[in-house]
């Protein structure tokens, strides 16, 4: 289950004329049925929500994260992408983290999502996502991580519709909402390269 791939594939289907703009793009994945719809420049992905369960803070996890003192540590065991979710007290703590990626690879989870409330009053929360076990120290913007972040922050903030900012070096803004066991993650895509197979 991958936000990048789903968003990009749907964008290509619409931009190359394989689907009409008002048609939904439908995909089958190990995470179940995924759909994408288009409204203006925004593409909305319909993904399964992931429930976060509180868990004791693994000392190795804390060591990976510069010894920070988390407000909350949870995990989404059983989800297609099993991760720790760590809430910190301030956005600056999230932005300034310099994880020990070699040590992080020894954790029993695929990745680590780190999050906090946003300083910008127009944004609800910020996050970063580290996945060295998959060969990606830090992912720039991660749809699948927001399957857990969305219900988590909905519960904390008492809001249905949220604006999220993933504050990696490249980063990006997502509109997220949730209903029942589904989350709706909206982002944008731009075609930067086209290729063509040539048969000799």
C-alpha positions in Angstrom: 0.0 0.0 0.0 1.7 3.1 -1.2 0.5 6.7 -1.5 3.2 7.7 -4.0 2.4 4.9 -6.5 -1.4 5.2 -6.2 -1.4 9.0 -6.6 1.0 8.9 -9.6 -0.8 6.0 -11.3 -4.1 7.8 -11.0 -2.6 11.0 -12.3 -1.3 9.2 -15.4 -4.6 7.5 -16.1 -6.4 10.9 -16.1 -3.7 13.0 -17.8 -3.1 10.5 -20.6 -6.8 10.1 -21.3 -7.3 6.5 -20.1 -9.9 7.7 -17.6 -12.3 10.6 -17.9 -11.7 13.3 -15.2 -15.0 12.4 -13.4 -14.1 8.6 -13.4 -12.6 7.1 -10.2 -9.4 5.1 -10.6 -9.6 1.8 -8.8 -6.7 -0.4 -7.7 -6.3 -3.7 -5.9 -3.5 -4.0 -3.3 -2.4 -6.2 -0.4 -4.0 -3.5 1.7 -7.3 -4.0 0.0 -9.2 -1.9 -2.5 -7.9 1.6 -3.1 -9.6 4.3 -5.1 -8.6 7.8 -6.3 -10.9 10.6 -7.4 -10.0 14.0 -9.0 -11.3 17.4 -8.1 -9.5 20.3 -9.8 -5.7 20.0 -9.0 -6.3 17.7 -6.1 -6.4 13.9 -6.1 -8.1 12.2 -3.2 -7.0 8.6 -2.2 -9.4 6.4 -0.3 -7.2 4.2 2.0 -7.9 2.0 5.0 -7.6 3.6 8.4 -5.1 2.2 10.8 -5.7 2.1 14.6 -2.8 3.1 16.8 -2.4 1.2 20.1 -0.4 2.7 23.0 2.8 0.7 23.7 5.7 1.1 26.2 8.5 3.2 24.8 11.2 0.8 23.6 14.5 2.1 24.9 16.1 1.4 21.5 13.4 3.5 19.8 14.2 6.4 22.1 17.9 6.0 21.5 17.2 6.1 17.7 15.5 9.5 18.2 18.2 11.4 20.0 16.9 10.4 23.4 13.8 12.6 23.0 11.0 12.4 25.6 7.8 11.5 23.7 4.3 12.6 24.7 3.0 9.3 23.3 4.3 6.1 21.7 2.0 3.7 19.9 2.1 1.2 17.1 -0.2 -0.1 14.3 0.6 -3.8 14.5 -1.3 -5.9 12.0 -1.5 -3.1 9.4 0.1 -3.7 6.0 2.8 -1.3 7.0 3.6 -1.7 10.7 5.1 1.4 12.3 5.8 3.1 15.6 4.0 6.4 16.0 5.7 8.9 18.3 4.2 12.2 19.3 6.6 14.9 20.4 5.9 18.1 22.3 6.8 20.7 19.6 7.3 21.0 15.9 10.9 22.1 16.3 11.7 18.7 18.0 10.2 17.0 14.9 12.1 19.2 12.4 15.5 18.9 14.2 15.6 15.2 14.8 18.7 13.4 13.5 17.9 9.7 13.9 20.4 6.9 14.2 19.3 5.0 11.1 21.6 2.0 11.7 20.1 1.5 15.1 16.6 2.1 13.8 17.0 -0.8 11.4 17.2 -3.2 14.4 13.7 -2.2 15.6 10.9 -4.9 15.1 8.7 -2.4 13.1 9.0 -1.4 9.4 9.2 2.3 10.2 8.8 5.2 12.6 6.4 8.0 12.3 7.2 11.1 14.3 4.6 13.9 14.7 3.5 16.9 16.7 1.0 19.7 16.6 1.9 22.4 14.0 3.2 25.8 14.9 1.4 27.3 11.9 -2.2 27.9 13.0 -3.5 27.0 9.5 -1.9 23.5 9.8 -3.1 20.9 12.2 -0.1 18.6 12.6 3.4 17.9 11.2 5.2 14.7 10.7 8.3 12.9 9.4 8.6 9.2 8.4 11.7 7.1 8.7 12.0 3.7 7.0 15.6 2.6 6.9 14.6 -1.1 7.0 13.1 -0.6 3.5 16.2 1.2 2.3 14.7 4.7 2.7 16.1 6.6 5.6 13.4 9.3 5.3 10.4 9.4 2.9 9.6 12.9 1.7 5.8 12.6 1.8 4.0 9.5 2.8 0.3 8.7 2.1 0.3 5.4 4.0 1.7 7.0 7.2 -1.4 9.3 7.2 -3.6 6.2 7.5 -2.5 6.1 11.1 -1.9 9.9 11.6 -5.4 10.9 10.4 -7.4 9.0 13.0 -4.8 9.7 15.7 -5.1 13.5 15.3 -8.8 13.4 14.7 -9.1 11.9 18.1 -6.8 14.4 19.7 -8.1 17.6 18.0 -11.8 16.6 17.7 -11.8 17.6 14.0 -12.9 15.6 10.9 -11.0 17.5 8.3 -7.3 18.2 8.9 -4.4 19.9 7.1 -1.1 18.0 7.5 2.5 19.0 6.6 5.2 16.4 6.3 8.3 18.4 7.1 11.1 16.4 5.5 13.7 18.2 3.4 11.4 18.0 0.4 8.2 17.9 2.3 4.6 18.4 1.2 1.1 19.4 2.3 -1.8 16.9 2.5 -5.5 17.4 3.1 -6.8 14.5 5.2 -10.1 13.3 6.7 -11.6 10.1 7.9 -14.8 8.3 8.2 -15.2 4.9 9.9 -12.5 2.5 8.7 -11.4 4.7 5.8 -9.2 7.8 5.5 -9.2 10.3 2.6 -5.8 11.7 1.7 -5.6 14.5 -0.9 -2.5 15.6 -2.7 -1.3 16.9 -6.0 0.8 15.4 -8.9 2.7 16.9 -11.8 4.1 15.1 -14.8 7.9 15.8 -14.9 9.1 13.0 -17.3 7.7 11.0 -20.1 9.3 7.9 -21.7 8.7 5.8 -24.8 9.8 2.3 -25.6 11.4 1.9 -29.0 11.6 -1.5 -30.6 14.3 -1.9 -33.2 
